[in-house]
């Protein structure tokens, strides 16, 4: 998650604390929109415990998340 926080900091100019809060808010929103297996997979991925390749189904499932952000 640290890497994503750094990216948010660079792209927005936010400080570390604010960027971390923004990332957490987005993650909470995404996890609220997906079923339990994906919720756990997202947590593992964000903790660095797995990669998208390791959790296979998540990579395919992420494509459907585009609808959450206005893409179809």
N, C-alpha and C positions, 0 to 999 in steps of 0.2 A: 504494500500500500504506500510505502514511502516514495516509491518511484512515481506513482500517480499524483501524490501530493506535490512533489517537486514540479511535475509537468503543469499542474494547476497554478502553482506559484509563478512559474515562468510565463505562462500564457495570460494570466490575469493581473499580475502584480500584487496579489494578495500575500499577506504574511503567512508563515507556516501554520499558525493556529487556525486562521480563518480558512486556509486552503484545506486543512485536515477536516474541519467541520463541514465544508462544502462537499468533499468526497464522501464523508460519512452520510450526509443527507441524501446524496444521489444513490449510494449503495442501499440505504434503508428503503428508498422508494422502489428501486429495482427489485429488491428481495420481496417486498410486499406484493409485487405484481406477478411473481413466478411461483410455481408449486414448490413444496418442501424439498424435493431432491435437488432442485436447482439452487435453492436458498443455501443449502449446506455446501454445495459445490462452489458457489460464489465465495462463501466464507473461507473455504480451504484455499481457493485460488488467491484470494487477497492476502492470506497469511503466508503465501509462498510455499504452501504444502503440496501443491500440485500445479501442473501447467495445463493449458488448454488441451494439449495432446494427451495428457494423462487422464483427463476426465471426459474424453470423447464426446459424450452426449451433450455436454454443455456447449461445445463449439457449434454444433448444429442448432441447438436451442437458442443461442444468442442471436441468430439471424432473425428469429421471430420477435426479438425484443425491439427491433426497429420500429414496430408499430407503437411502442410506448412513447417514442420521441417524434412521432408524426411521419415516419417513413412507412411505406407499405411494400 
